[in-house]
């Protein structure tokens, strides 16, 4: 550090009184002492905080402190200080020195939401047809289209790369060097290229695959493993014939299938396995990886250049530009001279979350300021995905001249503080105990706790008491919601902040912290099933009835001939039933046809009033129109009748805010703001999932949010959820690397490159040579250590949100029931060593000899529901009829399972004939299908214990009804039924349900279907699903669309059972051929997954 930099670091752990300390120190510097002027002028303060709320709180507290000291003038001058978020202060600086920066003082800053939209436009501009085709081909060969589980494609790679490049101020030369280094380092992990050409190796694959399949078919082995191998070999052969090549993930999957071949088939698959295992030396494999990396970096640079051109031509900058401009400003002698004269105090709050560019700015400003105070906590650096670099922060801490550690916890009870100390002193050994552990502030010591508070630490041991099988995926959410409902019934006491008296726990006192936004959404739904509100901003604003009503009004104003909008208005505004609306529409069409005279549909009542209002709005903005429609059409009164009025009012206000946001965006981009544009923008938000509903902040709503979003907040009762999750190691993707070991704080942006290795295998990456080679690298070990540290910092943030109680849920029936996240933090990466004993009344560690008692809440849940119904509550959209309150309307229901499930493959595991077949030669396809329907109905209706006369009468009646007497007789039908039912005895003693209906929900879609036979055994926990096929076995195999239909329906039924915690075998029954076939329906590639 240069001597001119007077830098003081305040290390402020969670709840250690950071804001109070900042207030005191700022006030002391502003107050004159001993007749001397104050060390700091109010106008000479530049302070940055992480949020606008924190900035307002800091400014107000300092102002109150000054007023208490009788310094009203200084309190007023504080309004001139630059106190705000990094972006807010940056804008003030840039506008002040706009001419020096070569910008207009009236510059427009692009909002973060607009930035991605504009960048996408720039990307589409530079993507020529040739470039697009090349990237599409490369991404297909690398299997990106099969990597949808990551939600990635080559365009998202470009976006991530450009964000990294711009946030680290990397120029074109640095990107080019990054591409070269990425290719070189990745190829170094692969063997030398094969001397054979790519075409020769591909031909060899075709030949080996064909020969291997023929050889396996000739082997006498009746095992299921052989049938599975044959099915997979045929599948890969079909893909190779259809496409001309296999994705590299399919090469790996083919090799793994050969590796799992039964013993008798090992020799037959040996050559094919050796070829696929050696694919890394394939010239095309190495060429695909090299070209993908090189083209990606080239496209990223071209997109950045086009993006800069777009902004320059319109006089726009974004926040990254703003930071770069400030860096350049601070290099100008004139600007430095002015700031050096004016800047008395630089205060940086939450400095651990700054990105490298911001850190460089703060370092430069610190050299100009008379005093610098940086406040933060390295243990709470959780925004690595936004560019925060903990190693840079640590370098600043080590070189700071003064360090103050805030040592007391003013937030949490004693046992919680001791629990945190014991856990994280182990998790952060490099920081040392003095920077991790906190002392308990006097008011929170155990001996001073009021009577009535329970144990601060709780283990919720939740068990699923229903046989030995593990419950389905929704069960932990449902169990946790039930546990919270039980907790609220107990009347647990809490100590409200700043108040002496205790009161019972309320829903708003509870926070549940989750790892992902999706978990938050799922848990909120389960809380609703328990009758509890959740404070969470859900998606789907435009699907709420109140927003749909306002949306329909706006669409009608834009186009009164929009019949769909009229229908929505009749439903929601005039409370007509659907039947009334359809009848009215038909009458209108009939009348218009007769009179041949045009008149608007629905031009009466409230709609006529809206039409009259529309004639007054041609010159108004979208915001003015929204406000006027809400007021003039009395929409608040309308939606209030539907119940839950506060939430509905909040959603209407959310749409008002969207209108204002749209206009501000248009103003910044110099585009015209129109009602039509606003409606298109709303459609865009809905498609992108950005139409969030207003979140409920009432005291009767449980707070559900991610660990990241909980930072800076606190609650009396915190539940740390999803502690059983394992560390997700990612060996591919982007990584910032430094070309020198030591951090240069004079230029923290120097010597940095981007490394990128694409994943050519998708889900097949585990246990490949490439991944094993990556694991062996030193930098991989360092990367894993960094991931573990980031994860521990996130856990620290979650644990320290609790004031009175901290609950750790343990789900005994989950695959990973242990608290793996806690284990990894305490044991430095080892998650097998448990940190929690669910049968103990004490934590396994103590703090300085103080034992940590634990309250165990044992909760046993039983399932008393049909497994095919799986307790899947129908997702409802509360559209209304006749002001009768909320009415349930199901989510969208696809007509076929195939529309919901996507591409399904269905290997055949075994064939089981029970009859030689029926004499049905020389019949048409239509007769074959009718005959199949007849057999299906008879087998469902027939029972072997019925009287022979009744069975024969039923057979004769069906033959007459289907006009098939010339093809079969009743005795043949009865014999077929007898043989079929006797063959089912091979399944053992099981309950049989015929024509069993099921429902399966995925995302927002619900499929209802039926299996023809459902076998269930409670004792052996076995389930069997069987579906009738109305064709002969050989004829069915020629009908690919029928195969897809059967596969999708069986897969949906199988998953409906899985959601209830059951697994099932699947069969297809071919009554025309007298056999049933065991199959294994799965998503394409699903069985190959090694996770």
Number of C-alpha atoms within 10 A of each C-alpha: 15 7 8 12 19 18 26 18 23 21 23 27 25 28 23 22 16 19 18 12 15 19 20 15 13 21 23 17 17 22 18 14 11 6 6 8 12 15 16 20 19 25 17 21 23 23 23 26 23 18 16 15 11 18 18 14 13 20 20 16 17 23 22 16 17 23 15 11 12 11 16 14 11 18 23 13 14 22 14 13 16 22 23 23 21 20 19 16 17 21 20 14 16 21 16 12 17 19 11 16 18 10 16 15 14 9 16 17 20 20 14 10 10 16 16 14 11 16 20 15 15 20 22 13 13 18 15 11 9 9 12 15 12 15 20 17 13 19 21 18 22 25 22 23 17 20 17 12 9 10 10 13 18 19 17 11 18 20 18 14 23 23 18 20 22 15 20 23 19 20 12 17 10 16 22 18 14 23 23 16 15 22 20 12 13 18 18 11 16 15 14 13 17 15 9 11 12 15 12 9 18 17 12 14 21 18 12 19 22 15 16 22 19 13 14 22 15 9 12 10 15 10 11 14 17 23 21 21 25 21 18 21 20 16 15 19 20 12 15 18 11 10 10 11 18 22 22 23 24 23 23 25 24 23 21 19 19 24 15 14 21 17 11 12 22 15 14 20 22 16 17 22 22 13 16 21 18 15 21 23 17 22 18 20 18 19 13 16 21 21 14 21 19 17 17 21 24 16 19 24 21 19 24 22 15 19 20 16 13 17 16 11 8 13 17 19 20 15 19 18 17 18 22 17 19 21 18 14 21 17 11 12 10 12 15 17 12 11 16 16 12 17 21 21 25 24 24 25 26 20 24 27 24 25 20 22 23 23 24 19 18 21 20 19 22 24 20 25 24 21 20 25 21 24 23 21 22 23 26 25 24 25 18 16 8 13 17 21 20 24 14 19 22 15 14 21 19 11 13 16 14 13 16 12 17 20 20 19 24 20 25 27 22 24 26 23 28 22 22 18 20 19 23 22 19 16 25 20 11 10 14 11 15 11 20 27 21 23 16 22 17 13 15 20 15 12 9 9 13 13 8 12 14 14 17 23 22 21 24 20 19 23 18 21 15 15 12 9 15 19 21 19 13 17 21 23 20 19 22 23 23 19 23 18 16 13 15 14 12 10 12 15 17 22 19 17 12 6 8 9 10 16 14 14 20 20 21 19 19 25 27 25 24 24 17 13 16 11 18 22 18 13 24 26 20 23 24 12 14 16 12 19 23 29 22 21 19 19 16 16 24 21 17 17 21 28 22 19 25 22 21 21 26 23 19 22 24 15 13 20 15 15 15 12 21 24 21 23 24 22 20 24 26 17 19 18 14 14 9 12 18 12 10 15 17 11 13 16 11 12 14 15 11 9 8 9 8 9 11 14 20 20 14 11 11 15 21 14 13 21 16 12 16 19 9 10 15 12 9 13 17 24 22 14 22 23 16 15 20 17 12 11 18 11 17 16 13 17 23 15 13 20 11 11 15 14 17 21 18 16 22 27 18 19 25 19 14 19 25 18 14 20 21 15 19 17 13 17 18 13 12 10 18 18 20 15 16 22 18 12 15 21 15 13 17 17 11 9 13 16 22 18 24 21 17 19 16 14 14 16 21 24 27 26 24 21 23 18 14 21 17 15 14 20 23 23 23 24 25 22 23 21 20 20 16 13 15 9 11 13 18 15 13 17 14 16 13 15 10 10 7 10 17 14 18 12 14 16 19 17 15 18 24 23 24 23 20 21 22 23 23 21 21 21 21 15 11 14 15 20 16 14 13 16 14 10 12 10 12 16 13 11 16 19 14 15 18 21 22 19 19 27 22 21 22 23 24 27 22 26 28 27 26 25 23 27 22 21 27 25 23 15 18 19 10 14 16 24 24 24 22 27 22 23 25 23 16 17 21 14 21 12 15 16 21 19 12 20 10 13 15 19 19 14 17 17 16 9 7 11 15 20 18 21 17 20 16 14 17 13 15 10 13 9 10 11 18 22 16 23 16 15 11 16 17 14 15 17 21 21 19 12 16 10 13 17 14 13 13 14 16 12 15 14 12 14 24 20 14 20 18 12 14 23 23 22 20 19 21 16 15 12 17 19 16 11 15 16 11 15 8 8 10 10 11 9 16 19 16 17 24 20 19 21 23 20 15 20 20 14 13 19 16 12 7 10 10 12 9 12 21 17 13 17 25 18 13 18 22 11 10 13 14 16 14 8 14 16 14 18 13 13 22 21 11 22 23 16 14 20 15 11 16 14 10 8 11 10 13 18 11 14 15 15 16 15 16 20 19 24 20 12 8 12 16 21 24 17 18 17 18 20 20 22 21 19 14 11 9 11 13 15 21 18 22 23 23 19 23 23 23 21 19 10 12 15 12 10 11 9 12 15 16 18 16 20 27 26 24 28 24 26 24 25 23 26 24 19 22 24 18 20 19 19 16 22 23 22 26 24 29 25 22 20 20 23 18 20 21 20 25 21 15 13 16 12 12 16 12 11 7
